[in-house]
Amino acid sequence: MKTWHYYLPIYWPIWLLLGIFWLLIQLPFRWQLKLGAGLGLLMMRFATKSRFVATINLQLCFPELTPAQREQLLKKSFQNIGIALFETGMGFWASDKRLKNLIEIENAEYFTNPPKQGRGVLLLGAHFTTLEIIGRACAMRYDICVMYRPHKIGILNYILTKALTKHYRLAIPRNDIRGMIKALQAGKVIWYSADVNAGRKKSVFAPFFNIPAATTKAPMRFAKLSNCAVVPSFHYRKEDGTYKVKMLPALENFPTQDEIADATQINQIIEQAIRKIPEQYLWQYMRFKTRPISEKSFYKKHSSILDSDNK
């Protein structure tokens, strides 16, 4: 579909909603945080599927917590989902001036002085709720590329790609593996989420919170084909409403000949980052959807693991 079609009257309700959203992000940021937290609690009440998935994930990953502690973490998680909507709006439409002083970057030299001269840097990240505002704030200072999943709804994909191409050096669709490799070989810095469920064919099973999880082989493939540096990178919102990005030392001797060992290393690094601030991780994602052939799904509607917290 031609992009001008998205401005026809049939799409005006969507543009109206976006206009209202744009007006909301003009509010003081502390107001947005409060509104987002309230919206998240509303979502928790009505988004039954997301609540179900998050409940299962928290039970699987934090069996040492009491049901009351997990319920509190679930509540905070949804509050952060609501805040993330406003953070996404800020990332898409806020001025550089508003975002300029919101972010602190630890080990920022990886952006300008990569460990492997002449080669790119794969920023190995995960699905923390602060992703959009952090990415935009980093892209204001450094040339960063991003790999993204195109949206299935045409107008939403148009809005997404328009925002990404405006703020990032390069926006690469997730299925464009050739474009990803080419960018890394050209010395680009690319953020990539390694905690996706890519299905059985493109993954190996490696422990994540002590549970076998289908872990994508893509980071190993990218590093092997491009000889890029692989730098774990995580981000979170601090209590004062500002943000911090922490980049860890580049992985050494990566990848190896053992894909399971490599995937295990990645999962351990992500798990450690999540444990530091679990309420800002996207627990509503079905991370354990793909199971070994001999195992049943964790996300059955009447799963006994969900009932255990309701006794």
N, C-alpha and C positions, 0 to 999 in steps of 0.2 A: 504493500500500500504506500502511495506517495505521502510524504509527510504533511502536505497541505491539507490532506483529508482529516487530519486530527484537529483541525480548527473549524470543522463543520458543526452546525448546531447540535447534532447528536452527541457531541463530546463536550458541549458547554457545561453541563453539570459537573463534570470532572474538573474542568478548568476553574469553575466557581469554588469547588472544594479546595483546590490548590491555592486559589487566591486567599481564601480564609486562613488556610494553613500558613501562607506567607505572612499574613498580618499577625498571626499569633507569634511567629518567631521574631517580630519586631519588639515584643515585650522584653523587659529586663530578663536576663538569663536566669536569675534566681526564681523568678515567677514561672519560667518555663519548666524548671526542675520540679517545682511543686505541682504544676498542672500535669506534667508527665507522670509523676508518681501516682497522682489520683486517677489518671486515665488507666495506668497499669493495673490498679486494683479493680477498676471496672472491667477490664479485659479478663482478669483472673476469674471474675464471677461468671462471665458469659462465654468465654472461649474454652469450652469444656474439653475439646480435643487437646489443645495446647496444654491445659492444666493437667490432663491425664498423662501426656507424654513427659512433661517436666516432673511430675510426681514419681513416675517410674524411674526416670533417670537419676533423680536424687536418692531414691531408695537403693538403686544399684551402686551408686558411686559413694554414698555416705552411710553405709550400714551401721557405722559406729555412733551416729547421731540418734537421738530420741525422735519419735514421731513429732513431738512439739517443736523440736529444733529444726527438723526438715520442713515443717509447715511454715515456720518463720522464714527460712531460707527461700521457700517457694514464693512467699509473699514479696520478699525483697527482689526476687528475680523478676516478677511481673512488674513491680514498680520501675525497675531498670529498663524493661521492655517499653513501657510507656514513655520514659525519659528519652529512650533511643529514638522515638519518633520525632521529638523536637530536635534532638542532636542531628538527625538525618536532615531535617529542614535547615538547620544551621550550616551543616556541611554543604548543602546544595546552594543556598541562597544568601547566607550571611556575608557581610562585607569583610574584606581582609582586616580592616581596623578592629572589628569586634572579636575576631579570632586570634589576633596577633599575640596577645599576652596570656592566652589560655593554656598554652602547652609548654611542657618541659621535656626535653629529649636527652636521654642518657646514652652515651656512646654514639653521638651523632656523626662521628668521623666516618662511619660506615657509608654514609651518603656521599661523601666527597673523597674519601681515601679507601677504596675497597681493598680487602685482603689480597685479592688476585688482580694485579694491575692489568688493565686491558680487557677484563672480563666483568660480567655483570654480578649483581647481588640479588639473591632470592631471599626476601624477607619472609621468614617462615612464621606465619601468624595463626590465629584461631578466631573463632566466632565470639568475640567479646562484644557487648552491646554498644560500646563506644566507637566502633569501627569507623563510621562515616565522618564524624566530626574530627576524629584523630587523623584520618587520611587526608582530609582537606587541609587541616592545619599544617601537617607535614609537607604537603604539596606546595604550600605557600612559600616554603623555604628552600625546598630541594626538588630536583627533577625526579619524580616518582611515577612509575607505571603501575597499573592495577589490572588484575585479572578478575573478571566478573561473570556472573551467570545471567544471560539475557532473560528478560521477563517474557512470559508466554503471552501476556496481554499487550497488544501492539502499542497502544498509546502510552502505557506505563513503561514499556521498553524504550519508547522514543524519549520520554522525559528522563529516564535513567541515563541513557547513553549521551543525551545532550548535556546533562550535568557532569558526567564523568569526563567527557572529552573537553569540557571547558576548563576543568581544574587540574587534570592530570596530564602528564607528558604524553601518555599513551594509554588507552583503555582496550584491553584485549579480551574478547569473548573466551569463556572457559574452554570451549571446544576447539579453539584455534591454537593447537599445540605447536604448529610450525611457526606461527607468529611469536609465540612465547620464547621458543628456542632462539629465534633470530634476534629478538630484542636482548636476551641475555648475552648472546655472543657479541652484540654491539656495545656491551658495557652498561646496559640499562639496570636500574634498580626497580625490582618488581615485588609487590606484596602478593603473597599467596596463602590462602587458608588451607592448612594441612589436616584439619579435623573434619573433613567431609566424608560422607559415606558414598563411595564411588562405585559400589556394587562388587560382587564377587570376582568378576573377571579382571578388574583394574586394581585389585587390592590384595593385600595379604592380611592374615589375622595376627594381630599383635595386642598385648595387654594394654588396656586403658582403664585406669582405676581397678586393676586386677580382673578385668573382664575382657575376653577375646573380642576385639573390635576390628571390623573391616577397615583397614588403613590404606589410604591411597599410595600407590607406588610412584605417583607423579614427581614428588620432590627428588627422588633418587634418579628418575629418568632425566629430569631437567639438569641436574648437576652433572650427570654423566655425559650428556650430549653437548652441554655448553661450557663445561669446566667453570661454572660460576661458584662464587662463595655462597654458602647457605648460612644465613644469620637469623637465629630465632629473635622474634620481635613481638612484644606484648604491650598492652596499653590499658589504662584504667582511669576512672574519674576519682579524684581525691575528695576528701571531705569538704574542702573549701570551694568545690565547684570548678577547680582547674584540673588539668589532665597531665598525665605523665606517660611517656613512651620509654620503655626499657629494652635496649637491644643487648643481647648476650653475645659472648665471643663466637666467632664463626666456628661451625662444626669442623673438626679435624678428621682427616682420612674418611671423608664422606663423599660419595657412597662407598660401601664395601661390596664384597661379593655376596653378602648375606642380607637379602631384602627384609627378612623378618627382624634381624638385629637392628637394621637401620630404622624400620618402622617403630620398633620398640623404643629406640632412643628418642625419636620424634614425639611419640606419645608420652613418654616420661617427662620431657621438657614442657609439653603443653599442660600435662596434669599438674606439675609443680606450679605453673603460672596460675592455673585455675584455683588451686587450693589457697592461694594468697588472697583472692578476692572472688569467691565463688558466686556471689550474688550478681556479678556483672557478666557472667557467662550465659550463653544462649542454651539453657536447658530444655527449651521447647522444641529443639531439633532432635529427630529420631536418629541419634548417633549410633545406636546399636540395632538398627533395623535389619541389616544383613547379618545372618547368623551362620555358623558352621552347619553343614548339611544335617548333622545329627541333632541339632538343637531347635527348639521351638521359639517362636517370636516372643519377645518381652512385652510387646505392645498389643496383646490380645485384649479385647474390650473388657472381658471379665477375668483378667489376670488375677491370680491369687496374691501376687506380690503387691498389688494395689490395695487389696482388701486387708492386708496385714496392718496397715496404718490406720484403718478405720475401726479396729476392734476396740 
